[in-house]
Amino acid sequence: MGRTIRWCEPCSGERPDWLPLVTIKRKPFLISGPFVHAARRPRSRASAATTTGGHISTELRINDRIRVPEVRLVGPNGETVGIVPTPDALRLAQEADLDLVEIAPQGKPPVCKLMDYGKFKYENAQKAREARRNQTNVIIKEMKLRPKIDKHDYETKKGHVVRFLNAGDKVKITIMFRGREQHRPELGFRLLQKLAEDVEELGFVESSPKQDGRNMTMVIGPHKKKADAKVEAKEAKEEKAAERAADEAAEKAERTAANAARPASTPKVKRRSENLDPDIDV
């Protein structure tokens, strides 16, 4: 709630007409001047004692960082050893040249396992990297058209939509109306229907045409998934590279055969120059 400014004792008379009534909404502050001042609110002890917490670590506790008196120990091959004191578990880890890793701290007692912690972290990082590589993000492409678009421009726009659908992406088609075109929404609706029919083999209408102010939108989704589209694109690229390599090898072999079939050229005989004196032995 806001706090209203109070008048000072010397100035407790009538408030001048030109001085507005100020209300404090956030923090009490002091207005300098001979007329008014804000009431200061003392800071509460709870807010003064509040401090921000530190960084919460997500790393597993290993070896000497495990401070519980006993743990439920699991062997390096997954066999259950049982509940043992923590010093004995650390001694077994040192003898096996492994680390004692707390894998379930919420257990009573906590569950610890003998393992190579460095190798464990490396394998987890590899799995996370592979998962990020295999994940697919659906991207919505957008294509804007006009109700009175030319035939050639329409074919060009449709080619882009086909390319997006082949890549496994959704396409948002937007029809932009201007001026008196806003009173003819059926033009945009028919255009969207025509485009949906032209790309029916590659995609389907995921969101029917909707009027949104001056625009009319429709979303077309692909039949194939993004991952399948990536695999097909990779295979097509490899096939094209193999065809190019085969063509280059055939061309090289043809050039080599042509050079081999060419008759050997006779060496050119050097003759005396006519400008030299015939009596001079060269």
GIBELUR-V256257 format. One record per residue. N is the residue number from 1. RES is the residue in one small letter. SS is DSSP state (H for helix, E for strand, - for the rest). PSI is psi in whole degrees, -180 to 180 (none if undefined). OMEGA is omega in radians with two decimals (* if undefined). Layout:
n=<N;N>
res=<RES;RES>
ss=<SS;SS>
psi=<PSI;PSI>
omega=<OMEGA;OMEGA>
This chain:
n=<1;2;3;4;5;6;7;8;9;10;11;12;13;14;15;16;17;18;19;20;21;22;23;24;25;26;27;28;29;30;31;32;33;34;35;36;37;38;39;40;41;42;43;44;45;46;47;48;49;50;51;52;53;54;55;56;57;58;59;60;61;62;63;64;65;66;67;68;69;70;71;72;73;74;75;76;77;78;79;80;81;82;83;84;85;86;87;88;89;90;91;92;93;94;95;96;97;98;99;100;101;102;103;104;105;106;107;108;109;110;111;112;113;114;115;116;117;118;119;120;121;122;123;124;125;126;127;128;129;130;131;132;133;134;135;136;137;138;139;140;141;142;143;144;145;146;147;148;149;150;151;152;153;154;155;156;157;158;159;160;161;162;163;164;165;166;167;168;169;170;171;172;173;174;175;176;177;178;179;180;181;182;183;184;185;186;187;188;189;190;191;192;193;194;195;196;197;198;199;200;201;202;203;204;205;206;207;208;209;210;211;212;213;214;215;216;217;218;219;220;221;222;223;224;225;226;227;228;229;230;231;232;233;234;235;236;237;238;239;240;241;242;243;244;245;246;247;248;249;250;251;252;253;254;255;256;257;258;259;260;261;262;263;264;265;266;267;268;269;270;271;272;273;274;275;276;277;278;279;280;281;282>
res=<m;g;r;t;i;r;w;c;e;p;c;s;g;e;r;p;d;w;l;p;l;v;t;i;k;r;k;p;f;l;i;s;g;p;f;v;h;a;a;r;r;p;r;s;r;a;s;a;a;t;t;t;g;g;h;i;s;t;e;l;r;i;n;d;r;i;r;v;p;e;v;r;l;v;g;p;n;g;e;t;v;g;i;v;p;t;p;d;a;l;r;l;a;q;e;a;d;l;d;l;v;e;i;a;p;q;g;k;p;p;v;c;k;l;m;d;y;g;k;f;k;y;e;n;a;q;k;a;r;e;a;r;r;n;q;t;n;v;i;i;k;e;m;k;l;r;p;k;i;d;k;h;d;y;e;t;k;k;g;h;v;v;r;f;l;n;a;g;d;k;v;k;i;t;i;m;f;r;g;r;e;q;h;r;p;e;l;g;f;r;l;l;q;k;l;a;e;d;v;e;e;l;g;f;v;e;s;s;p;k;q;d;g;r;n;m;t;m;v;i;g;p;h;k;k;k;a;d;a;k;v;e;a;k;e;a;k;e;e;k;a;a;e;r;a;a;d;e;a;a;e;k;a;e;r;t;a;a;n;a;a;r;p;a;s;t;p;k;v;k;r;r;s;e;n;l;d;p;d;i;d;v>
ss=<-;-;E;E;-;E;E;-;-;-;-;-;-;-;-;-;-;-;-;-;-;-;E;E;-;-;-;-;-;-;-;-;-;-;-;E;E;-;-;-;-;-;-;-;H;H;H;H;H;-;-;-;-;-;-;-;-;-;-;-;-;E;H;H;H;-;-;-;-;E;E;E;E;E;-;-;-;-;-;E;E;E;E;E;E;H;H;H;H;H;H;H;H;H;H;-;-;-;E;E;E;E;E;E;-;-;-;-;-;-;E;E;E;E;E;-;H;H;H;H;H;H;H;H;H;H;H;H;H;H;H;H;H;H;-;-;-;-;-;E;E;E;E;E;E;E;-;-;-;-;H;H;H;H;H;H;H;H;H;H;H;H;H;H;H;H;-;-;-;E;E;E;E;E;E;E;-;-;H;H;H;H;H;-;H;H;H;H;H;H;H;H;H;H;H;H;H;H;-;-;-;-;E;E;E;E;E;E;E;E;E;E;-;-;E;E;E;E;E;E;E;E;-;-;-;H;H;H;H;H;H;H;H;H;H;H;H;H;H;H;H;H;H;H;H;H;H;H;H;H;H;H;H;H;H;H;H;H;H;H;H;-;-;-;-;-;-;-;-;-;-;-;-;-;-;-;-;-;-;-;-;->
psi=<152;158;127;141;136;149;146;162;-46;-22;31;11;-153;141;132;152;-30;-9;115;157;118;134;131;123;-30;-73;144;136;164;126;116;141;169;-1;-53;162;157;146;128;137;127;145;133;153;-32;-44;-32;-32;-8;130;153;144;165;-173;134;118;139;5;147;147;136;151;-117;-14;-12;113;6;154;-33;157;159;110;138;134;173;-24;9;1;146;122;-40;-171;120;155;150;-42;-38;-38;-39;-38;-40;-37;-40;-39;-35;2;44;180;147;112;130;104;-20;83;-18;-9;162;101;167;150;128;151;145;120;169;104;-36;-44;-37;-44;-39;-44;-39;-40;-38;-41;-42;-39;-40;-38;-40;-34;-34;-13;149;133;122;121;133;112;158;137;126;135;166;149;-35;46;147;158;-45;-39;-37;-42;-38;-45;-40;-35;-40;-42;-41;-41;-41;-43;-36;-30;-2;20;150;154;128;116;127;124;121;125;142;141;-129;-9;-21;-22;2;63;-18;-24;-47;-37;-43;-37;-41;-40;-40;-43;-39;-37;-34;-31;26;-31;-23;-27;173;159;108;-35;119;160;134;141;123;86;-121;-1;156;127;153;142;129;126;148;152;-36;153;163;-40;-43;-39;-39;-42;-44;-41;-39;-43;-42;-38;-43;-40;-41;-40;-38;-41;-40;-41;-38;-41;-42;-39;-41;-41;-39;-42;-40;-41;-39;-41;-39;-39;-36;-34;-15;132;150;136;138;142;144;131;129;129;162;145;141;-17;-15;155;125;-21;-10;125;127;none>
omega=<-3.14;3.12;-3.11;-3.13;3.12;3.13;3.07;3.11;-3.14;-3.05;-3.06;3.12;-3.13;3.13;3.13;-3.12;-3.08;-3.09;-3.13;3.07;-3.06;3.10;-3.12;-3.08;-3.05;-3.08;3.05;-3.13;-3.08;3.05;-3.11;3.13;-3.07;-2.99;-2.99;2.98;-3.11;3.09;-3.13;3.13;-3.12;3.14;-3.10;-3.14;-3.12;3.14;3.12;-3.10;-3.11;3.11;3.13;-3.14;3.14;-3.12;3.12;-3.09;3.09;3.13;3.08;3.10;-3.10;2.99;-3.02;3.12;3.11;-3.01;-3.13;-3.09;-3.12;-3.10;3.01;-2.95;3.06;-3.09;-3.12;3.13;3.12;3.13;-3.11;3.12;-3.14;3.14;-3.11;3.04;-3.10;3.10;3.12;3.11;3.09;3.12;3.10;3.12;3.12;3.13;3.14;-3.12;3.12;3.12;3.03;-3.02;3.11;-3.05;3.14;-3.09;-3.10;-3.13;3.11;-0.10;3.14;-3.13;3.12;-3.10;3.07;-3.12;3.00;-3.00;3.10;3.11;3.12;3.12;-3.14;3.13;3.10;3.11;3.10;3.12;3.12;3.12;3.11;3.11;3.10;-3.14;-3.08;-3.11;-3.09;3.09;-3.14;-3.12;3.12;3.05;-3.14;3.09;-3.08;3.14;3.03;-3.11;-3.11;-3.11;3.13;-3.08;-3.11;3.08;3.11;3.12;3.11;3.12;3.13;3.08;3.08;3.13;3.11;3.13;3.12;-3.13;3.08;3.11;3.11;-3.13;3.03;-3.12;3.06;-3.13;-3.12;3.05;-3.10;3.12;3.10;3.06;-3.09;3.09;3.14;3.13;3.12;-3.13;-3.13;3.08;3.12;-3.14;3.12;3.12;3.11;3.10;3.12;3.13;3.12;3.11;-3.12;-3.11;-3.08;-3.12;-3.07;-3.09;-3.14;-3.13;-3.14;3.11;-3.09;-3.12;-3.14;3.09;-3.13;-3.12;3.11;-3.08;3.02;-3.01;3.06;-3.13;3.10;3.12;-3.12;3.05;-3.11;3.14;-3.12;-3.12;3.11;3.11;3.10;-3.14;3.14;3.12;3.13;3.12;3.12;3.12;3.12;3.12;3.11;3.10;3.11;3.10;3.13;3.12;3.12;3.12;3.12;3.12;3.11;3.12;3.12;3.12;3.11;3.12;3.13;3.13;3.12;3.11;3.14;-3.12;-3.14;-3.12;-3.10;-3.12;3.13;-3.14;-3.11;-3.12;3.13;-3.13;3.11;3.11;-3.14;-3.12;-3.09;3.09;-3.09;3.14;-3.12;3.10;3.14;*>
